[in-house]
Amino acid sequence: MDKNQIIAQKGDRLRSVAIYFSPSDNIGKFVARGFNLYPGNPIPEPEKHCKVSESLEGARQHVPRGMVNIGRMPEDNVSLVEVWI
């Protein structure tokens, strides 16, 4: 079974939430942004709305229950704090 088949079995998308600190559109704030990954499309699609918070804990309150924090990679955007899947 390849990764596209696994994603399709979970409702035809893989949802993630990325938490940023001080992105260019919300300087000095924590922002939780949802993304959806669909089979056959390697580029995650951002959701229309984001949640803005004063603290990391506040941003984490917008992460749905059951998601797991996978952290970040060194080459990620410097404003990215963590990713949840």
C-alpha positions in Angstrom: 0.0 0.0 0.0 1.5 3.4 -1.0 1.1 6.7 0.9 -1.8 7.9 -1.4 -3.8 4.8 -0.6 -3.3 5.4 3.1 -4.4 9.0 2.8 -7.5 7.9 0.8 -8.5 5.5 3.5 -8.5 8.3 6.0 -11.2 10.3 4.3 -9.4 11.4 1.1 -7.2 14.0 2.9 -4.5 14.3 5.5 -5.0 17.4 7.7 -2.2 19.1 9.6 -2.0 22.2 11.7 1.1 24.4 11.6 1.9 26.8 14.4 4.0 29.8 13.6 5.4 32.6 15.7 5.4 36.1 14.2 4.7 35.4 10.6 4.7 38.4 8.3 0.9 38.8 8.5 0.7 38.6 12.3 3.9 40.0 13.8 4.5 39.1 17.4 1.6 36.6 17.5 1.3 32.8 17.4 -0.8 31.6 14.5 -2.4 28.1 14.0 -3.0 27.4 10.3 -4.6 24.3 8.9 -3.5 22.5 5.8 -4.9 19.7 3.8 -3.0 17.2 1.7 -4.9 15.3 -1.0 -3.9 12.1 -2.9 -2.0 12.9 -6.1 -1.2 16.5 -5.0 2.2 16.8 -3.1 1.5 20.4 -2.1 -0.5 21.0 1.1 -3.5 23.4 0.6 -3.9 26.0 3.3 -7.3 26.4 4.9 -9.0 29.8 4.4 -8.9 30.8 8.1 -6.3 30.8 10.8 -6.4 31.3 14.6 -4.3 34.0 16.2 -3.1 33.8 19.8 -0.9 35.6 22.2 0.9 32.5 23.4 2.0 29.1 22.2 -0.4 27.4 24.6 -3.2 29.5 23.2 -2.4 28.5 19.7 -2.2 24.8 20.7 -5.8 25.1 22.0 -6.8 25.3 18.3 -5.3 21.9 17.4 -7.9 19.2 17.3 -7.7 16.4 19.8 -5.9 13.3 18.6 -3.3 15.1 16.6 0.4 14.5 17.3 3.1 17.1 17.4 5.9 16.2 14.9 8.0 19.3 15.6 9.8 20.9 12.7 12.7 20.4 10.5 15.8 22.6 10.5 15.2 23.7 6.9 11.6 24.9 7.7 10.7 28.5 7.6 12.1 30.2 10.7 8.7 31.3 11.9 7.4 27.7 12.0 7.3 26.5 15.6 5.7 23.0 15.2 3.4 20.9 13.1 0.6 18.6 14.2 -0.9 15.7 12.2 
